[in-house]
């Protein structure tokens, strides 16, 4: 039982002794605010009605009772209705003696799939993908360490209209270019032709889009013309900027889809679904280029996957779900043959689940993949790590699977996160202004190298050791800076700020770990016996307290899918240990018992720093 549980048990016993058993007051404690004396605080206001005394008097008599029921508490103070409890120094010494940095949370017997990365094979990975990948990998590592059986999954969006855009552009404008002849990574080469397609499409449709937004566009297809007129009417009625932008986007897409390029692209997709050998061969070749490029980036980022899914293998399953939904009345078909679901009764909208020409849309494939994942792995939970721009999509998907009667629907969860901005603004892939992941990783490496050389503390290190140091430092800077932000918040990434050795950064925590390892090497530390009747410094007690909070923080981070909680914890622990280092003597301590205790504290802190950093994908170094 940890100290918080012991205090809650003692408080409950004291309350029952003073005021009788009751279930109307929940006994909860929180950390005492730094400006007050104490370790844990209990708010007594809910007890005042039962005590029939003032808040101060109630807290006073409860504090006196807790001293008798809870030997771990050695003093208390009262601030109005707040009872601040101080834990005995001997408890923290004993806690250090009994602390096991490698102890594991018991297995929960629950299988969880965490799906992340999920790139399209029409472009290279960029900074937005990096946040996704780092969040997904860290969530998986945290949940695994918190007792879940985790499967890391990657769903490759390897087919669809966006893939055909790169394919068609390469066919028309590529002149047989390949990764070898161009000197480009395969994913970069394919991404180049996605941008070429969008630029050509812009040239071909800009005049018609301008006419359409003025209400002067005409289409020979009467169904399309009707949809355009409806959209233009809605645009005229829209008052909010968000609605105006949406209807303008709808009109733009409608016009673009009637162009020669897009019509040819749609035909290519139909030919792919009909398994045209020439189209399949081109698709396989270009996807092969992309996979080789992706794998190099994943390896450099230090992430991996246990299961790979490909939409090209699951979109037909999605079509089976569409047919099932039509049969049982969950879906309905419009005059143009397209299939929809009406979710207006659930506060949403009508949602397309299959185009009129029979081709799939994103949600078609997601329905099929959802079935496949639960059938293959028998998982209890399926966590989708996807940006908050897709919040609506996942609300629709989960609601559809509930209406389809899937038993697993309640185990589906969208771990939504905010987008990433740079000082120059939001990233976009159509215009070719995206911040490439490979370029960013190299920039981080170069910055880590320059900063380290500035400090001049690399004497005696081999070139191999230096390369490893720069690589780990750069990844620590990148991962920590991204993961320390609450996933739900939009964030601004600043490469220079992220690699600061003195700020709230990954390199700062790594430096603290390396400092501790240097102390332990100098002391030739190989374990020792410590006494529990020592007088501990306040900074030492604070550090021991933080060590004992590790499993609680880990469990909470797993339940909330929140690596930021681990980042804040490891930052607090590193700062706490640095206070110990600055305020007490370690290697020069003349009292052998105190010296042993402080070495033991250093060793346990290093273990938890390393373990915490690994949860966010950061590897430590022994020397910096």
N, C-alpha and C positions, 0 to 999 in steps of 0.2 A: 504494500500500500504506500503510495507516495505521500509527501507532506500535505498536499492540498486535500487529499482524501482523509488523512488523519485529522486535520483541522476541522473539516466539515463534520466528521463523525463526532469530534469533541464538542463542537458547537451544538449539534443536534441533541447530544446527551445533556448538555447544560441547559438548553431551552426546555427540554422535557422536564428536567428537575425543577426548574424555576416556575414554569408556566403550564406544565402538563402537556401530554401528547396531543398533537394536532397536525393536520395536513394542510392548513391554510397558509403556512409560511414556507417558501422554498429556501432552503439554506444554500446560499451561493456566496462565494468569496471572490475577490479580485485582487490583483497586485496593488499594494499601497503606492500611491503616487509619490514620486521621488522627493517632493517638497515636504513630505511628512515622515516621521519616524515609524518604522514597522516594515513587515514583509507582506502581510495579507490583511485585507480590510473587509469587514462585514458591516452591511448597512442595517441598522436596527429599527428604522422607521416602521416597517410592517409589524414589529412586535409591540409597539407602543400601546395598541388597543388591548392586548392581552396583559401587559405589565401594569397598565393604569398608572404609568409614571412618565416623566419627561424623557425625551430621547437620550439626554446625557446620563440620567440616572439609570435608565434601562441598559445602556452600553456599559456603564460602570459595573453594575451587578453581574451582567453577563460575562464581562472580562474576568472578574474575580472567580466566577464559576468555571470558566474555561481553563484557568490556571490549575484547577483541581482535576478536571477531566482529561486534560491534554498535556502530558509532561513535556512534549516537544515545544510547547509555548512557554517562554520564561518571563515575559512581561507584556504589558499592553498600555495603550494610551487612548484617550477619547477626545475626538474633535466633533462637538455637537452630536449628531446621530451616527457617527462613524466610529466603529471599534477597530483600531489598528493593532494587530497582533505581531509580536516579534518572536521569531523562532530561535531556540537556544543554539548558541555557537557549537556546543558539543554535538548537536544533531547534525550540523553541516559537516563537521569533521568525520562523524560516523558515516554520513551519506557518501563522502568522498571515499572512505575505506571500502564501502560496499558497492560503489558505482562500477558498472560494467559497460564500457563504451560500445562493446560489440553485442550486447543483449538484443534480441529480436522480439518484436511484437508477435504474439501467437498468430498462426495462420487462421484466416477467417473461413476458409472453405468456400470462398466466393470467387468465381471466374469473371474477369473483366477484360474486355477488348478496348484498347485505346487506339483510335484511328487518327493518324496525323500525316502531315506532308501533303498527300493527295494532290500531286501536281498535274497539270495538263502537259501533254507531250508536244506542245506547240511552241514552247519557249523555255529558257533556262530559269533556274530558281533565282528569286530576288529577295530583298530584305523582308518583304511581307511573308514569304515562305519561311524565312529563317525564324521569325517569331513563332509561326505555327509549329515548325519542327522542334524548336527548343522547348516550347510549352508542352507539346505532346510527349516528347521523350522524357521530360522531367516529371510530368504527371504520371506516366507509366512507372518510372523508377520510384517515385514517392509511394504510389499505391502498392507496388511490389514489396517495398520495405515495410509498409504499414500492414502487411498480412494478407494482401489479395494475391490471387494467381492471375498474372497479367499477360495478355497477348498484345504485342505491338503490331499494329496493322497499317498498311499503306495501300490506299485505293488509287490506282493509276487511272487518270482520265485519258485513256489512250484512243478514244474514238469520238466522233461527233463533228459538228460543223466547224469548230475552231481548229481541229486537226486538219480538216480538209482545206482550210484557208492556207496553211503553210504548204501543204502538198500541191495545191493548184498554183500557188505563186512560184514554187520551185520548178514545177513543170513548165510554166510559161516563161519564167525569167532566170532560171538557175543555171542554164548552160552546162548541166552535168556536174556542178560543184559538189564536193564532198568534204568531210572533215580533214582528210589527208591533203587534198589539193588546196584547201583554203587556209589550213593551219588553225582552224577554229575547233573548239570542243563541239561535239555533236549537238548538244542542246543549244549552244549559241548559234550554230549554223541554222538550225530549224527555226529558232526564234527570229533570226534575221529575216526569214521569208514570211513570217507572220506579220512583221512590221511592213514589209514590201506590199503584202496583200492589202493591208489597211490603208496604206498611202495611195495605192492604185484605186481602191474603192472610193476613197475620199475624192480623188480627181474625177471619177466617173459619176458620182451622185451628188456632189455639192450643190449644183444648180437646182436639181429636182428637189432636194431637201429644203432649199430656200423657198422655192415655190410652194411646197407643201405646208410650211410653217406660216405662209401667208394665205392659205386656203385656196391655192390656185393649181393644185396638182390633180391630174386625172390618170386613172389606170383602166386599161381595157377589161381587166378581170373585175366583174361586178362585185364579187364577194370582197375582194381587196378594197375596191372603191368604197363599199359600204363601211368596212372597218375603219378606213381612213376618215370618212365623214364623221363617224361616231367619235373617233379620237379627237378630231379637230373641234367638234362641238364641246366635248368635255374640257378641252384646253381653254376654250373661250369662257367656260363657266368656272374654271379653277381660280381660286383666290390665294391659296397658300403657295409659297415658293416651291415647296417639296412636290406638291401636286402638279404645278406648272412644269417643273423639270421632268416629272415622270411622263406626262402626256407628250411633251416635246420629244422625249426619248422614244416613246412608242411610235410617234409619227416618223421620226428619223429611221428607226429600224424597219418600219413598214416599207418606206421608200427604198432604202438600201437593199432590202430583200428582193426587190423586183429588178435589180440591175443584172446585167449580163454576168458579171463576176459572181454574184451571190446565187443566181440561178444555176450557173455551171457548178458552183460549189455544192449546192443542194443535190444536183444530179450525181456528183461524185459520191456524196454520202449514200445516196440510194444504190449506186453501183457497188459501194463497199458492202452494204448490207446484203446485196444480191451475190456477194462473193466473186465479183469480177476479178479474175486472176491478175490483170495488170495493175488494178487499183490496190489490191491486197499486197502485191509485191512492193509497190512504192510505199505503202503504209508501213509494212514490216521493216523496210530498209531505213526509213526516216525515224521510226520509233526506236530502232536499234541504236542509231546515232545518239538519240536523246538519253536512253537508259545508261549508256556508257558515260555520258556526261554527268547525269544525276548521281551515279554511284561514286564518282570521284569527289563530288561535292559532299555527299553524305559521309564518306570516309574522312574527309578533312574536318567535318563538323563533329565527328565522333559519335554518330547515331546509327542505330540499326533497326531492323524489323524482323518479326517472327512470321508474319503472314503477308503475302502480297495478293491483292485483288486487282483485276483488270476489267474495266467497264466493257471491253469487247467480249468478255466472257459472261457478263451478267445482264447486259441490256435485254437479251431474249427472255431471261427470267422475269424481268420487269414487265415485258409484254404479256407474259402469262398472268401476272397479277392484274394487269389491265383487263384482260378477258374475264378473269374471275370477278373483278369488280363490276363489270358490265352485267355479268350473269346474275349477281346478287343485288343489283340495284344501287351499289355504292357510287358508281360512275354513271355518266350519261353521255350520249353521242350527239354532236351537232350536225347540221345539214352538210357541212363540208367534210364529214367523216372524222373530225377531231374528237378526242375523248376528254371529258372534264369531270371534276368533282365540285359540287356546290357546297361550300363551307360558310355561306353567308349566315346560316343559323348559328354558327359558332363564332361569329364576330370577325370572320376573315373574308374571303372572296371566292369567286370561282377560280379553279386552278386547272390549267392544261396538264394532262398526264400522258397524252400521245398526240402527235400531229395528225392532220387530216390525211397526209400521204403515208401514214403508218410508221413513220420514223419516231424514234424515242427522243424525249427531252431529259434533262438532268434527273428529274424526280422519278422518271420511269426506271432508270438504272438504279437509283437509290432504293427503290422499293424491292427490286430483285436482289440487290446486294444485302439488304437487311435480312431477308429470308435466308440467304445463303450463309451469312455469318452465324446466325443462331443455330441453323441446322448442322453446320460443320463442327462448331466448337462448344455447343451447349452452354454458352455464356449467360451469366446472370445480368450483366450490364454491358451496354455498348456505348462508349463515350466518343462523340464526334468532336474533334478539335478543329473548329472552323470559325473564321472571322464573323463579327457581328453583322456584317453586311448580308449574311445569310440567315439571320434570326428568323425571318418570315418563312423561308424555305423549310427550315427544320420544324417549325410549328406545324406547317402543313404536312410534312412527312410523318411526324409522330401521330398526328390526328388521323391521317389516312390509315396508318397501320392499326390504330385502335378501332376505327370503323370497320376495317377488314377482319377484325376479331383475332388479331395476332396476340397470343398469350404473352409474348415478350415485349409488347409495345411499351409497357410501363418501365422497362429497364433501359430505354433509350434516353440518352442525355446529350444535350448540346453544350459543350464547354466553349462558350462564346468568348471572343476576345476582341479588343479594339485594334484598329488599324495602326500602322506605323508611318510616321511622318519624319521627314528630314527638314533642316532649316529651309530647304528650297521648296518644300511642299509635299503633297501626297504623290505617291508613285503611280504611274500608269503604264500599261504594257503596250497598248495600241500605238502610242506615239513614239515608242522606242526610248522613253526617258527613264525607264526603270533602273533602279540601283541594283546592279547585278551582284548575286551572292558571292561568286568567285572573286570579283574585283574587291568587294568589301572585305572578304577574308584576307586577301593579300594586303590590303591597306592596313588592316588591324595588325597583321604580322610585322609590317614595316614600321608601324608606329611603336609597337612593343619593343622592337629592336632598337629604335632610336632613343626611346625613353630610358631603356636599360643601359645603353652605352653612355648616355648623359650622366647617369648616376655613378658609373665607373666601378661597379662592384663585381666584375666578371673575371677577375684575374685567376689564372690557373684552370679555367674551364675550357674543355675541348670544343672544337667546332660543332661536334655532334651534340654535346651538352647544351651549347648555346642555342642551336636550332630547336632543340626540344623545349628549352626555356621560353624562347620567343613564341613558339607555337602555342604552348600551354597558357602563357600570359595573355596572348591575343584572344584565345578562345574564352578564357576566364573573364576578360574585360567585356567581350561581346555578350556572352551568355548571362553574366550577372546583371549587366546594365539592362538587358531586355527582360529578364525574368523577375527582377526586383519590383517591377511595376505591376500593380494589380491587373490581372489579365483582362478584366472588363473595361479598363480605361484605355483610351487612345494614348499613344505615347510618341514622344519626340526622341529620336536616337541621335546622340552626339558622339561620334567616334573618339574625338580627342578627350572629352570629359570621361568617357567610359574607362580609359586606361590610366587614370590618375592613381598613383600609388598611395595617396593620402586621403582620398575621399571615400564615399560609401560605394566602394567598387570591389570587383573580384580580385584585382591585383593586391589591394590592401589586405584582404582576408588571406590570400596566398602568402603574402609577406609575413603576416602574423604566424602562420603555420611554419614557414621556413625559419623564422626567429626561434620558435619553440624547439624545432628540431636541432638547431645549432646549440641551444642551451643543453639539451639532452645529450648530444654528442660530446660536448665539453665535459659534462659530468660523468660520462661513461655510464649513463643510467640504464639499468636493466631490471627495473622493478625494485620495490623495497616495502618494508612493513612500516605502517604509520600508526601513531598513537592518536586517540580521540580526545584526550584531555588537554589539548593545546589551545592557546589563546589565538584565535584567528583574526586576521585583519579584516576590516569591513569589505575591502575589495575582493578578498579571497572568498568570503561567504557569498558575495554576490555572484561570483564566477561559478561556485559549486551549485548554487541555486539554479543558474541557467543550464548547467550540465544536466541536472535532474529534470528539467523541463523538456528535454529533447523528444522523448517519446510522445508526450502530449502534443507538442507542436507538429510532429510528424503525422499523428493521427488526424489532427484538425486540417492540415494541409491536404491530406488524402481525401477527406470528406468534402472539402470545398474546392477540390481540383485547383489548388492555388500554390504554385511554386514560390510566389512572392513571400509567403509566410516563412518558408525555409530561408530565403535570402535575408529577410529581416532578422531572423533568429541567429544565423551564422554571423551576421554583421554585429549584432549585439554581443555575441559571445567573443568575437575577436576584439571588440572595443573593451569589453570587460577584462579580458586577459591582459591587454596592454596596460590597463590601469594597475593590475597586480604587478606587472613587470616594472612599471615606473615608480611604484610606491613601496615595495618591499624588496629586501635583498634575497637573492636565490643562491647563486653559486658561492657568494662570499658570506652566507649566513653561518655563524659560528655554532649555533644550536643545531646539532645533527638531526634531532627529531623534526624541527621546523623545516630544515633543508630538505629532508626526505618528503615531508608533506608537500612542500612547494614543487618539488620535482614530480611527485605523483600527480599533482594538480596540472602541471604543465603537460605531462604525458596524456592524461585523460582528455584535456582540452584539445590537444593535437588530434587525438582519435576522432572526436566529435566534429571538429572543423573539417577534417578530411572526409568523414562520412557524410556530412551535410553538403559539402561541395560536390561530392559524387552524385547526390540526388538531383543536382541541377546540371550534371554533365561536365563538371570541372575537375580536372586532374591536378593534384598538387605537385610541387617540386621540393626537394630536400634543401635546396640552396638557391638564394637569390642575391 
